[in-house]
Amino acid sequence: MGENAENITVIYERLKAKGIDKSYIREVLLPKWWDERILDSKAGFLQTASIIAKNLGVKLSDLLSGTDELRLTQTVPIRFKKNKSYTTLTTDFFPQTLSAKLFSLIKSSFEKEFTLSINEPDELRKDILAIYDEINLSNLLDYLWHKGIPVIYVSEYPKYINKLDGMVFNFENRPVIIVSSKRKHDAWLIFILAHELAHFVKKHLNNLENVIFDSNIEEAENDEEKEANNFTVNFLVENEKHIPTSLNLGSSFQLVNQLRPIGRKLQIDSGVLALMYAYRNNNFLLGSQALSVLDAEPDASLKIKSKILEFLDLDKLTEEELDYFEKITGTAGG
């Protein structure tokens, strides 16, 4: 296996320079059946390289060559929305490969047309509440999928890549939202979904720069991020005036008791109000405690995964495509 071992090591090193570590390649990009012994033959090495190239969406000839360039089979320009703590460890390589690969899988397994045609937050709010009795995570997800907007939870990232809260990309005039936040309460993911949708609705994406990568949506540092956040607040609670401002609450239970009737009136998950209260009043401890009172055993990502399994026809994927998709989304065995 000597020469093949050297060749695969070269591939590992080249991808590491792009932020893709060896463990990610072996645990996510390569299928479950792959074994080190496959590299004993030249054919096995080429098969391994081919699978890696396919799952990264790069040209196999580039991966096997001695050059530093790794050209994508489909170019996807990225717009990074960085907060001040965003490091320089990552490049745009991984978000490009991720979005291109996911879109190809979605295109194979999702036939519903994109039908959303709203421009303002009040239009979106009215449209959803004409169908559902409340804006909550399950209903928002259901609404987006029925409008032809896939929402994909990505749980696995290379070690050297900065994690994201959310990402939205636009291929063939269809927005696709990716969520990766580890937050467990529904309220966080409701806000992220609405924020990413706002980027698309407010035309922050275009043909030349058609992916927005949000590393931390709480820290809006440019006009587009502020516009997306304002859209989200107006969609969810109509007006910031509906967010409580009292700082004299003695406990999370008192806050919850204040939020629940407002939530019923606005037809919104009360957890969203708790989250907005925390930011407006800079009282994250009380806001977090209120979220825990409202939902003691949260698992928001599970709701996203269940919708993926409901709306995508994963039987249309090849065995290797399905293996990759299940590992990167955490939907295996769902």
N, C-alpha and C positions, 0 to 999 in steps of 0.2 A: 504493500500500500504506500510505499515511500513517496513516489512522485505525486500520487493522488493526494496524499496527506499534505504535502507541501503546497499543492495547488489550492486545496480547500482552505488552508491557513492563509494564503494570499487573499482569497475572497473574504474571509473573516476580517482581515486587517483593513481591506478596502472599505468594507461596509461599516466597520467601527469608526472610520474617519468620517462617515456620514451620520453617525449617531446610532447605528444599528449594532448592538452588541451580540456576541456569540450565543449567549443563552437565549436571547429572543429569537435568533435564527433557528436554533434547534427546537425550542419549545413551542414556537408559534408558526414560523414560516414553513418548517418541514412537517410533513404529516406524521400521524401517530405511528404508522408502520415503519417509518424510517429508522435505520440502525447504522451504527458506525461501520459495520462490516460491508455495507453497500459500497464503501469507498475502496474495497479490495480490487475492484475492476474499473477499467477506464469508462465502461458504459455506465456503471453505477455512479461514478463521479459526475459524468455529464448529466445524468438524470437528476442528481442532487442539485447541481448548478442550475438546471433548467427550472426546477420547482422554485428555487429561491428567486430567480429572475422573474418568473411568472407572478409570484405572490407579492413582489415588490413593484411589478410593472416596469421593469427595466429591460433593456435589450440584452439578450444572452451573450451576444458577441462582445459587448462592452464588459460584461461581468467576467468573461474569460480572457479578455485582452490584458495587456500590461499597462494600459493607459489609466489616468486618474479619472477620466470622464465616465460617468454612468448616465446615459441618456434614458429618459423615461419614454415608454411607448406612447404615452399620452401626456402632453405637457399641461400642467395645472398651476398657473401662477397663484401665489399665496399672498394674502394681505395679513400680516401679523398685527394684532392689537396687543401691545405689550404694556405691562405695568412696570413700575420702577424697579421691582425686584427681579424682573425677567432676566435670566442669565444669557450668555452667548454660547451655551453648550450646544444648542440645537441649530440646525439649518432648516431650510424649507423642504429638504429632501423627504423626510418622513411624512409630513402632512400631505405632500404631493402624492406620494405613493399610496398612502392610506385612502385619500379621497378618490383617486382614480380607480383603485382596486375595488373599493366598496361600491362605487357607482356601477362598475361592470357587473358585480354580483346582483345589485338591486335591479339593474336593467334586465337581467335574466330571470328574475324571480318575482317581479312586481309589475303588473300590467295596468293598474289603475291610472287614469289620466289626471294630470294636475289641473285643478279647477278653481283654485282660490283667486278671487279678483277683488280684494279689498285694499284700501290705501290708508285708512285712518284707524286708530285704536278703537274708537266708538263703533265703527262699522264691524270690526272683528268681534267686539264684545256682544253686539246685538245679534250677529250671525250665530255665535256659539250658544247664546242663551235662548235662541229660538228653537234649539234642538235639545239642550240639556238644562236641567234645573239648577246647576251650579258649575262654576269654573273650578275644577279640581284636576289633579294630574291625570287620572284615568280618562276623564272626559276630554281634556285638552289633547291627549295623545290620540284618542279615538277620532276626534275631529280632524286633526292634522293628517292622519293616515287616510281617512275617507276623502280628504281633499287632494290626495295624491302626494303628500309630503312625508316621506319616510323619516323616522326618528330612530337612529341607531345608537345603542350604548356600546362604547369601546372601553374595555376594561384592561387590555394588555398594551403596554407601551415599552419600547426599548429603554434600557437603564439610563441612557445619556440624553433622552429627549425630555424637554420640559412638558409637564402634564398640562392639559387644558381643561377649562370648564365646559366650553362648547365650541363648536365649529359649524359653519354653514357654508355649503358650496352650491354652485349653480351650474348644472350640466344640462344642455338641451332645454333650457328654460324650466327646469324642475329643481326647486330647492331641496336639498337633503341636509338634515340637521344631525350632527354628531354630538353626543353628550358623554362626558367622561368624569364629571364631578363625582367625588367619593361621598358627597353629602348624602345622608340617608333620608332626611325628611323631604316630603313631597314639595314643600314650599320652595326649596332651593331650586329644584328641577323645573318647577312651573315657571319661575322667574327666568331661568336659563333658556328654556324653550321659547318663551315669549320674546326674550332679548334677541335670540338668533333669528327668529321669524321676522322681527322688526328690521334687521339688517336687509333682508330680502325685500320686504314690503316697501321700505323707504329707499330702495334702489341703491344701496351701498355696494352692491356687487355689479360687475359689468363683464363684458366679454373678455377683456384683457386681464382683469384682476377678479377672478370669480370664486375665490375662497376667502373667508374671514375666519381667522384663528384667534379665539378669545382665551387668553391665559388666565384672566381674572376679571370677571365682569363687574365686580363691585367697584373697581378703581377706574372710573371713566376719565380718560385723559385726552380725549379729542372730541370734536364736534359730533362725529358719527356715533361714538360710544354714548355720548350724552343724549343724542336723539333717540338711540335705541332704548336706553334706560327710561327716558321720558315716555316713549311709546308704551313700554311695558307697564309702567305705573298707571298710565291713563287707561290702558286696556283692563288691567286687573281691578283697580279700585275707583276708576272714573276720575278721581281728583285727589291730590295729596291731602286735602283737607279732611278726608275720611280716615286718615291715619291718626290714631290717638297721640296726643302730645303730653299727657299728664306724666310727670316724673315722681309723683307722690304715691305710687303704687307700692304696697308693702310686700307683695308676694306675686309669684307667677300665677297663682290661682286667681288673684284679683285681676290681673291683666287678662287672663283667659276669659273670665266672666264679663269683662268689658268688650273683648273682641268678638265673642260669639254672636251677640245680637247684630253687631255691625256686619259680620260675615254673612249672616242670614239675609240682611237687608240688601247687601251688595251681591248676593249669590256667588260668594267666593270662599274658597277654603280658608278658614280662620288662621291657618298656619302662615299664609301669605301676609296677613295683617301683622302677625307677630314678628315676622322677618322684617317687614317695612318699619314697624315700630322700633326695632332694634337699631336700624340704620338712621332713622330720623332723629332718634333721641340719644344715639351713641350709648345704648344700654344693651350690649350684646349678651351679657350674663342673663338678664331678665328675659330677653327675647328667646334665648336658647332654652331656658327653663320652661317657658311657655310652650315652645314647640314640643318639648318632651311630655308636658302635661296633655297636650292635644293628641299626641301619638307616642306612646311609650315604646313601641317596637317598630320603628320605621324601616322600610326597605324600598325606597323609591325606585332604585334601578331595576328591581324585579318587575315592576309595572311596565317599564320600558321594554324589557326583554319579552314579557308575555305578549305585548302588542307586535313585536317583531315576528314571533312565532305564529301569531294570528293572521298577519297580513302578507307575509312573504311566503311564496310557494318554494320552499327550500328543496323540494324534491327535484326541481329543475336544475339544481347545481350538480356539478360533477362531484364525485367522492372527495377529491382533493380540495375543491372549492368549498364544499360544506365543512370539511375538517378545519380549514383556515378560518372560515366565518364563525364557526362555533367557538373556536379558541379565542379569537380576538374580541368577541362580544360576550363571552361567558354564557352562551345559551345552550351549551351541550347538555343533553339529557332533559331539556325543557319540554 
